[in-house]
Amino acid sequence: MKTYVMGNWKMNLTVGDSSIYLQRLLKKIKPARGIEIIIAPSFISLASLSLQLERNKSKIKLAAQNFYQKDFGPYTGEVSIAQLRGVVTYALIGHSERRFIFGETNRDISQKVAAAIRNNITPILCIGETENQRNFGETKDVLRDELLGGLSEIDTEDVKKCIIAYEPVWAISTTKQARSATPDEIAASIKIIQEQLISIYGKSTADEIPILYGGSVNPNNAGAYLTIPGVNGVLVGESSLISDNFNEIIETAKRVRE
């Protein structure tokens, strides 16, 4: 299975800044077998970065941070995953900021997962509990509900095409009073996710589904996170906005994989 290093830029960097960032990264990065590098810029930068990667014959992949679940139609201001075919390889779905700020439900998220599959884009389904949910012992229930709710509209064969990203809300660097998760905390939650996948889809299917960890990932802790059993990569937020930091995390992933 590949090791994934993904940078989610969120609502940062202009089109020009995004291009400069990518050019700097391309100069530093050294290809490595088994490492999948993914960048999720703003919608406005996707097309230009796609052309830039093509010109440089780079294997870096692009991801959408969000999209609307219908392929085409009278939805003013929206962008569909069908419109992004040929531009992105992956799509983030269900990020906590989409759930809590924009009110996305498990039904919305399941429709987006199905839309991504329908358009041959790999969905990266984000799940994770809040600090209050963890404190009240609800982590297992939350992870189960978000996992199964998000995958409810696709069949077992299509579940194999998905990636799961565990990102506890309390560990996201932009969250108030955020703290880094310990390897033991992450391992326990990864085990819950694996057990849920096995119970619904069987072990052979569960073993094919990569699980990423996200939440205050930076060059100092990426190595520890990548060595946790069951973690197949990292979803990097704030640290991915500095190309040197992101490249350092990529280099760490290479060393861990060797």
N, C-alpha and C positions, 0 to 999 in steps of 0.2 A: 504493500500500500504506500502511496505517496505521503510525503510530509508537506503540509500546507503552511505557507506564511502569507497571510492576507492583511493588507492595510486598508482600513476604512477611514477615509478622509473626512467623512461627514460633510457639513456645510462649510468647508474651508478651501482656500486656494482659488485664485482666479484662473481663467483659461491660460493666460500667459504664465502664471506661476506654476501651474500644473505641468506645462510643457518643459519649463526650466528644471523642475524637480525630476521629471522623468529622464531628461538628458543626463543629469548628474548621476542618477541611479544607474543608467545604462553604462556609463563610463566605469563605475565601480564594480558592478556585479559580475560575478564569475559563474558561468553555468555549472550546474551540478545535477547529476542523475538522481531522479527520485524526489526532487524539490520542486513544488509547484508554487510559483510566486504570483500573487493576485493583488491587484489594486482596485479599489472602489472609489473613484472620484465623483464629483458632482455630475449631474446629467449633462450640463453644458460643455464639459470637457471630454466626454466619452468619445465622440466621433474623432476629434483632433488627435487624442492620444492613441486611438486605434490606428490611425494612419501613421503616426509617429513610430509605433511599435512595428508596423508592417514595413516601413522604410528601413528600419534598423534590423529587420529579421530577428526580432526578439521573441523569446518564448514566454515572456511575461503575459499574463492573462488579465482581462478587465472584468469587473463585476458591476452590476447596477446596485445602488443602495436601496432602491425601491422601484415600484412600477404599479400601474393599474392593472387589475386582473382581467379586464376584457381586452380582446385583441385589437379591435377597431370599433369606432362608433362616435356618437355625439357626446363626448366627455371632455368638455373644454378645460384646457390646462393640464390634462393628464398625458402620461407617456406609457405606452404598453410594452410588454416584453416582446411582442411580435415585431414592434418597430425597432427593437434593439438586436434582433437576430443579425449575426455577422459583425456585430460590434462588441458584444459581451459574451463571455463563456459561462459566467456565474451570475447569480442574483441573491443578494441578502434579502431574507424574508423574516418578518416577525421580530426585528430588533426591538429591544425594550423601549427605545425612544419612539418608535412607531406605535407601540402598544399603549404607552402611558401618555404621550403628548398628543398623538393623533387619534387615539381611541380605537385602534385596530383590534378586532376580535379574532378568536380562533377561526371563526367562519371566514372572515376576510383573508386570513393568513392561509387557510387551507385552499381557498380559491386561487391565491397567488402561487402556491406550490404547484397546483394542478396546471396553471397557465404556463409556468416555467417548463414543466415536463412536456407539455403539449408543444412547446416551441423549441424543444431540444436545448434548453438552458439548464444548467445544474443549479438546483435550489440549495441555498445554505440557510437552513431553518434555525433561527436563534431562539433559545429558550433560557430561562433563568429566573430565580426567585428574588424577591426583595428582602431587605434586612428584616422587616417585620415578619414576613412569611417564614424566614429561617428561624427567627427567635421563637415563633409559636410552633415550631416543629412541622411546618407544612411543606418543606422542600420537596419531599417525594411526591406529594399530591400535585403540587404546581408543575413539576417537571413532567409528570405523567400526563396531566391535562394539556399542557402546551405541546408536548411531543405528539400525542395521539390526535389531538385536535388539529394540529398543523398538517398531519399526514392522512387525515380522514378521507380525502377525496381521490387518493391514488391507490393503485393495487400494489401487491407485494413486489412485483417485478420493477415497478417504478420507484418504490421505496429504495431500492438498491442504487438508484441514480442520485440520491440525495446526500447531502452533508449536514450534520448536526453541529451547531456551535453552542456550547454551554457558556453563557456569559451572565454570571450572577449580577443583578442590578447593583448590589451594595459594593461591588468591587470595581465598577466602571469609574475611571479616573475623573470624569466630568460630573459624577454624582457627589452631592454634598456628603461630607464625612466618609468618603470612600476609603476603604482599606484593601490592601492586597490579600487575596485568598491564599491560604497555606496549601502546600501540596496535598496534605491529608484531607483538607476540605474539598479540594477539587477531585481527588481520587474517589471520595465517597459519592460525590454527585455523578461522576462519570460511571461508576458502578450502577447507580440507580438507572441511568439512561440505558446502559447496556442490558440490564435485566428487563427493562420494559420492552426494548426492541426484541429481545429473545422471546419473551412471553407472548408477544403478538405475532411476530413474523418468523420466529425460529432462529436458531443459532447461526445457520449457514448464511442467512440473509443479514442478520445483525453484524456478522463479522465483516461484511462487505461495505458497511456504512462508516465512513470516517467521522470522527468526533474531534472538533477543534475546541480550544479553550480561549476565551476572551475575558478581559477584565484587568486593566492596568498593566498590561504586558509591556515590558521595556527591556532594553539590552541587559539589565542586571538580573532579571528574573526569568527570562525566556528559556534559558538552559534548564533550569529546575522544572519549569512547566512542561517542557518537551520530553522530559524523561519520565513523567508520570505514566504508569501503565494505562493504556487505552486512549491517550491523547495523541492524535495524529497531526496536530498542527496548532497554530495560534492565530487568533484574530486580534490584530493590533489597532488601537485607536489613535490616541494622541501621539504616541511615539512614532507612528508611521508618517507624521507630517514633516519630520526631519529626515532627509534621505540618508544621512550618516547613521542615524539610529536604526532606521529600517534595514539598511544593509548589514549592520552589525547583528541584528536578529536573524537575518538570512544566513549569515556566516555561522552563527550559533547552531542553527538548524542543520547545516551541513555537517558540523562537527559531531553533533548528537547522532546523526544518521550513520556516520562512518563506523 
